Amino acid sequence: MAEINDACRRVEVVRRLMSIIVKVFQSKLFWGIVLVGLAVLTWRPRKELPPQIPVGKQGMTLLGSNLIGWKKQEPKWEVKAETIWRSKDEKTIIFQNLSEAVIYKTTTDNGRSEHLSFSAPWAEMNMRTNILRLGGGIKGRINQGGFETEEAQVNTETNEIEAPGKIIFFHDDLRIEAQQMTGNLDTEALVFTGEVLLEEGDYTARGKSLKYYGKEERYVLEEEIEVELEL
């Protein structure tokens, strides 16, 4: 008899648990939380994995070296790194622990100046597409000012630059934080998007988009603007 009662209690517990589970799955709140969680995971920026020097693939490895990329008998870029690997077909170059990297531009007097300089744990140059990927925590400087971000990409042919994740940009007393940035090193125009925070002296502003024109040293803040002034 006792065994029958225990079995009945176990059946009742299982029945109640199943009833609770069914109610949870039928709950709009439950599915709302699930959808929000999936949205956050989907839109959260993903870190790029650093490129690995392939084992057994034909190529050349340089240790503690300086590599210069040339175009029309003029240096286009220069990188100093702890390790440099170049594939045999010369289409891919992998850099590890970059102490200094520079992308040059030609000046009006046929000289050269720095378009972009940076240090980073890793970088990869695709010679077919002229795309330079860099990441691992970047500290860099462009004509418009300095910046810090996790990852970035530069087209060394068109001089377009993109930082897909959080970025901090600073120039004199101007400081900008944003979720991402795109721009062009030639035109010196940068576009910051996402949750944009701008600080300049006693002036603080927030918005969804900010366009910064480096040559003119002016900016335009757009969308859902909030302004704070210290009096």
N, C-alpha and C positions, 0 to 999 in steps of 0.2 A: 504494500500500500504506500509506504514511504517513497519507494522508487517511482511509483506512478505520480505521486505529488511532485517530486523533484523534476520529473520529465515534463509535467504540465507547466511548472514554473519556468523552466527553460524555454519551452515553446512560447509562453506568454512574453518573456523578455525579448526573444527574437522577433515576435510579432510587433512589439512596441518599437523596437529599433528600426524595423523595416518601415513602419508607419512614419517615424521621424525622418528617415532618409527620403521617403517619397515626398513628404511635405517640403523638405529642403530643396529638392530638385524642382519642385513646382513653384518655389518662391521666386518672385521677380527680383527681390533684393539679392538673392544668391547669384542669379545670372548676371545682374548688373555689376556685382563685384568681380565676377569672372571676366566679363568683357572689359572692364576698366584695367584689370591686371594684364590681360592680353595686349591691350592698347599700349600700356606703359612698356611692356617688354618689346613690342614691335617697333615703337618709335625711339626707344633708347639707343643712342649712338653706340655702335659696336667698335671696340678697339681692333685695329688691324694687327694681325700677328706679324712680328718682324720676319723678314725674309731670312732663310737659312742658306748658308753656303752648301750647295749640293755635294754630297760625298760620291766620289767616283766619276763625276761629270768632268769632261775636259774643260780646262780653264787655267787661269793664272792667278795665284794668290800673292799679294804684296803685304808685308808687315811694316807698320810704322812708316807709311809712305804718303807722298803727295801726288795726286793725279789731276791732270789738267785736260779739259775738253776743248778742242779747237774747232773753229768754224771760219772758213775763208781766211786762213792763216792768222786768225786772231783768237786769243783765249776767250771762250764763252763761259766756262765755269772752272772752279778749282776746289779740290777737297783734300783736307788732311785728315787721315783716319788711322785708327789702330790696325784695322784689317781691311783690305780691299780685294775683292774677288771679281775677275772679269771672265766671262764665258769665252770659249774659243772663237765663236762666231762674232764676238764683240757686240752682241745685241743687248746684253744684260750686265750691269755692274752693281755689286752689292757692297755697301760700306757698313762697317761696324765701329761704333764709338768714334764719331766724328768730333774732333776738337775744333775744327774751323772749316766752314764751307762758304764759298762766295759765288754768286752769279753776277757776271759783269754786263755792263751796257756800254755802247760806244757814245762818246760825247761829241758835241758839235765840232770840236777842234781835232777830231779823229783820235782822241785819247780814250781812256776807259775809266769808269767809276763803278762802284758797287751798286747793283740793283737790289740784291738781297744777300745778307750774311746770316749764318746761324750755326748752332752746335746742336747735336742730337745723338741719341744712342744708336740709331740706325737709319739707313736710307737705301733706296734702290732706284737705279736709273735705267729706264727702258729706252735704248737708243733708237728703236724703230718708231716709237710714238713721241719721243722727247719728253716723256713724263717722269718727273722726279718725285718719288714718294718718300716721305720722311716721318719718323715717329719715335715714340718712347719718351716724349717730354722734350719739347723744342723751345729754345730761347733764340729769338732772331731779331733782325733789324732790317727794315726797308726804308726807303726815302722818307716815308710819312712818319715813321716812329718805330718803337720797339714793340715786340709782342711775345706772348707765351701761350702755348697751346700743346695739346697732346700729340696731334697728328696734322700733317698738311700735305698738299700736293701742288707742284709747280710745273707748268708747261714751259720748258725752256725755249720753245720756238715762239709762242704767242705771248709769253710772260704773264699768263694768267695764274693767279694763286687762289687756293681754296683751303680753308680750315673747317672741316665738317663738324668739329666738336667745340666745346667751350673754349673761348679765347679771351685773353686780356690784352688790350692794346693801350699804349701810353705814348704821349708826346708832350714834353714840357709839363704843364700842370693839368693836362687833359688825360683822363683815364676812361676807357670804355670796356665794359664787360658784355659779352653776347654769347649766344648758343652756337653761332657759326659765322663765318666770314667768307666772302668772295671778293675778288678785285683784280686789277690789272696793274702791273708794275710800271708800265709805260705811261698810262694816263694818270696814275697815282690816285685812282678813284676806288674806294673800298665800300662795300655794302655789308653792314652788320645786321643780323636778323635773330629772331627769337626773343627771349627776355633781355632787352637791352638796358643797361645801366650806364649812364654818362655822369661823370663827375669832373667839374672844372672850377677850381677855387671854392667859393661858397655856393656854387650852383650845382644842383643834383637833379637829374631828369631820368625818367623811365619811358620806354616805348617798345614797340614791336619791330621797328626797322629804323636804321640810321645810315645815311649816306655821308661818307667823309671824303672831301675833295682835298687831297694833300697839297697840290700846287697852290691852291687858294687859301689853304688852312681854314676851311669852313665846313660846317656839317649841317645836315637837315635831318631832324628827328621826326618820325611819322608814326601814326597809328597808336591809339590809346595812350596818349602822352600824359604823364604826371610830372609836375615840376615842384621842386623844393628850393627855397631861398633862405639862407641864414642872414637875418637882419641885425 
